[in-house]
Amino acid sequence: MIDFRYHLVSIVAVFLALAIGIVLGATNLRGGTLDLLQSTNDSLKNQLTAAQAARDGYLSQSSAAEQYLQSAEPTLLARQLKGENLVIVIEPGAQGSVVDGIKQAATLAGATVTGEVALQPKFNDISGANQSSLSSIDNSIASQDGATLPTGSNPQTTYQQQAAQLIATAILASTTTAVAPTDAQQILSAYAQGGYLTVSPAKAPTAPAQLAVIVTPESAPADGQNDPANQVLLAVAQEFASASSATLVAGSALGSAQSGSAMSVLRSSSVSSQVSSVDDADLTLGQITVVDALANQLAGKKPNSYGISGASAVSPSPLPTPTATATSTPTQTATPHSTTTRKAGAKK
């Protein structure tokens, strides 16, 4: 018969063996595990160091390229837009440095930047109450000036498209539009008083322009592709393309690369065949491309998408040839209260 002492000794022996096994196993494993962890850590440190070195190298190359383009910009752009007038339309949330860079590039190319018009968030509001207010302004201006308003490509943005047509007649001048300076001021003032746009006295358009650049927001809108701001942009770009010799939509590299950005929505729409686009206009390369793309359109070439994010090309190829003399523009006779001879559907 097995007594209690035997049970006790057996249990102690089992636990003692287990303890010894754990100690011996941990001791043997510890050295190998530490060696493996140390080796992995060293490898990751080496990879990180290599990645940082590569990053620093790319940053240096990018900085050098930017400095070179900045110094070469006057030569590259000389006379590309000589004698042309250009107006800039700024979307809510657009990057100020993009606007400044485009103005500088256009000036170096010989163009005159006639002014800036900043659309406000209210312009992108498609709620019932706001649409009613915007429609009232549209119809009031059209009634006074005898304009025929478009029916709109998208029912949700019909009134924004009508407003865009009327604003275009105030700041642009193609062969089919003419507006008296006093009427232009009244049109812009009506939308400014309604909170749909702002025009600072120092940057108010001083003359009709043949070229237009629309600067998109720095970040993608909250609701992505279907956000009202994106849909309104399409309506504005379509109307400006019809009222100008060339219209271009410009954005920043990071913002344009975001899913649901204004640039990506524009390029996937039918409006992309009517306007050129540049997605890296926050860089000197993109600002040069803005001028080249406009010059290409003036030369009779089709609009295209340029840049580094879903674009057809980095820049126009071959580059446009600078003109030696100013581009002639049609002489227009503006008659008061006759905003436009372009009827709905008379698109380019």
N, C-alpha and C positions, 0 to 999 in steps of 0.2 A: 504494500500500500504506500502511495506517494504522500509524504507528509507536507505540511505547510512550509517547512524550511526549504524543501526542494523547489516548491513553487516560487518562493521568494528569491532564491538564488537564480532560478531560471529567468525570472522577469528582470532582475538586476543585470544579468548577463546580456539579455537581449537589448536593453536600453544602453548598456555600456558599449556593446558592439555598434549599435546605431550611432552613438555619439562619436565613437572613434572613427567610424566611416565618414561621418559628416565632416569632421575635422580634417581627416586625411584628404577627402575629396575636395574640400574647399581650398585646402593648401595647394594641391596640385593644379586645380582649375584656375586659381587666382593668378598665377604667373602667366599662363597662356592667355587668359581673358584681358589682363592689363596690357600685355604685348599687342594683342589684336586691336584694342581700343586706341592705344597710343599710335599704332601704325595708321589706323583709319583717320585719327585726328591730324596726323602729320600730312596725310594725303589730301584731306580737305583744306588744310591751311595752304598747301602748295597750289591747289586748284583756285582758291580764293585769291591768292597773290597773283596768279597768272591772269585771272579774270580782271582784277583791278588794274594790272599793267595794260591789258588789252583795252579796257575802258579808257584809261588815261591816254593811250595812243590814239584811239578814235576821237576823243575830245580834242586832242591837239590837232589832228588832221582836220576836224570840223571847224575849229577855230581859225586855222590857217586858211581854209577854203573861204570862210566867211570874210576874213580880212582881205583876201585877194579880190573877192567879188565886190566888196565895198569900194576898194580902190579902183576897180575896173568898171564899175557901174556907169560913171559918166560917159566913158568911151563906148561901152556896149549899147547904151540907150540913146546916144546922140541923134537927134532929129527923127527918131522913130515915130513920134506923134506931133511933129512940128505943125503949129497952126490949129491944132484941135482943142476943143473945150471938153472938159471932163467934170462930171459931178459925182460925188460919193454919197451913197445912201447907207446909213448905218443901222443894222438890226439891233434890237435890245440884247445886251450882253456881249456885244462885239468888243474885240480887243483894241484898245486905243493905239497901241504900237503898230498894229496892222494898218490902221487908217493912216497914221503918220508916215509909215514906210511907203505906202502906195502913193501918197501925195508927193513925197520926195522923188520917187521913181518917175512919176508922170511929169513932174517939173523938169527933171533932168532930160526927159525925152522931148522936151519942147512944148508940152501941152500946158494949157491954162486950167488949173483946178478952179472951177467957177464957184464952188461952195460945197456945203455938207447939209444933208437932211437926216435927222436922227428919228427913226420910227420909235414909238413908245410901246410898252407892253400892252396897252389898251388896244393898239392896232391889231393885235393877234387874238383878241378876245372874241369868241364866236357865240357868246351867250345871247339869248334873245333880246334882253334889254339893250345891250351894247350894239347889236346888229341894227336894232331899230334906230338908235341914235346916229350911227354911221350912215345908214340908208338915207336919213333925213338930210344930212349934210351933202351926200352925193347928189341927191335929186335937186336940192336947192341950187347947187353950183351948175348942174347940167341944165336946169331950167333957165338960169340967167344967161348962160353962154351958148345955148342951143346945141349942146353936145348929146350924142347918142351913146348911152351907156351899154356896155357889153352884158350879155346874160350871165356870163361866168362859166368857167369850165367845171367848177366844183360848187354845187349848191350851198355848201357850208361856208364858202369864202367869196360868194358873189359880191357882197358889198365891199370887201377888201379889194377885190379885183377892180371894181368900178372906181374906188378911191384911188387905186394905183394908176389907172388910166388918167384921171384928172390931175393927179400930182405930176405924172409924167409930162403932161402938156405944159405944166408950169415951169419945169426945170430942164426939159429936153426939147430939141428941135430937129426933127428929121424932115424929109421932103414932104411929109403929109401932115405936119402939125405946125400951128402958128398961134401964138398967144401974146397979147400986149403985156408989157411989164407990170402995169397996174393990176391987170387981171391975174397975173402969176402971183403977185403978192397977196391978193385977196384969197386965192385958192389955198395957198400955204397957211395963211392966217386962220382960215375957217377950220382947217384940220388941227392947227396948233391950239386954238381956243377950245376945241373939243377934247384935247388931251391925247390926240393920236400921233402927233409928231412934235418935234422941237427944232427950231432954226435959230441959232444964236446970231445976233446982229453981226458979229465979226466973221461968221462963216456962212451967212445967207447967200444963196446963189445970186450972182451978179449978172449973169447972162445965160441964155439957153445953151445947153451942151449937146454935142453930138454923141458923146460916149458916157456910159454909166458903169460904175463899179458898186456892187452891193456887197457889203461886208457882213458875214454871218456871225452868229454867236460863238463865243470861245468854247462853250460846252454844249453837249447834246441836251435837248429839252427833256423834261421829266418823263413825258409819255412816249419818248422815242419817235419812231417813224410816223405814228399817227397823231403826234402832237399838233395842235392848231398852228403853232408857230411855223412848223415845217410846211404845212399846207398853204398858209398865207404867203410864205416865201415863193412858192411856185407861182401863185397868182401875180405877185409883184414882178417877178422876173419875166414872166410872159408878157405883161403889159409894157415893161421897160424895153424889152427886146423889140417890140413893135414900134415904139416911139423913138428909137435911137438908131444910129448907124452901127453900133456894137455895144452890147451889154455883157459884163463879166461878173461872176459871183466868186468872191474870194473868202478864204477861211484860214485858220491856223492849223499847223500840222497835227498837234495833239487832239484838238477839238474835232477836226475832220475825220480822224481815224476812229472815233468813238462810234459804237453801234447806235443807229438812229439819229446820227448827226444831220444837220441841214445839208451838208455837202453830199452825204451818201444818199439821202432822199432825193435831192435834185438830180444826181447822176443816174438814178434808177427810174426817172420820170421822162415823159415825152418832152418836157421843157428843156432837157439837156441838149436837144438838137437846135435850140434857138439861142443859147447863151454859152459862152466859154466859162470854164471854172478852173480855179487854181487853189489847191488845198494847203499850200505851204507859204502863204503870203506873209507869215510872221518872220520868214527868213529872207535874206537879200536875194537869194536865188529865186524864190517865189515872187518877190516884188518885181524883179527883172522880167520874169515870165508873164506877169500881168500885162506889162507894156507890150511885150512881144505878141501875146495872144490878141490883144486889141488891134495891134498893127496888122496882124494876119487877117483879121476879119475886115479891116478897112481895105485890104488888098484884094478882097473878094473870096477869101478862103472860108471854109465852113468852121463853125464853132467846134471846140474840142475840150477835153478835160486834161489838165496838166497837174503834175505834182508827184507825190510819193505814196499816196494812199488810195488805191483803186482808180488811178488815173490812166489814161491811154498812153501818155508820154510824160517825161520829166519837163520838157519845154518844147515849143514849136521847132520842127526840123523840116527843111532848113529854116534858119532864122530869117525874119523879114529884112528886106534891104531898106536902109534909111532913105528918106526922101530928101532931096536937096532943097526943095521949096515947100512952102506951106500948102497943105491940102486945101483945095478950094471947096467951099461949102455953099449950098444953094442960098440965094438971096430970098428972104422971106418978108412978106408984107403982113405985119400984125395989125389986125383990126380989133378994136375994143369989143368985148363980149362976143368974140368968135373964137372959142377955145380950140376947136379941132375940126378938121374936115374928114377925119377918119371915123368910119362908122363901125358898129359892132361887127365882128367877123372879118374885118379888113386887116388881117394879120399878114406879117411878112412870111 
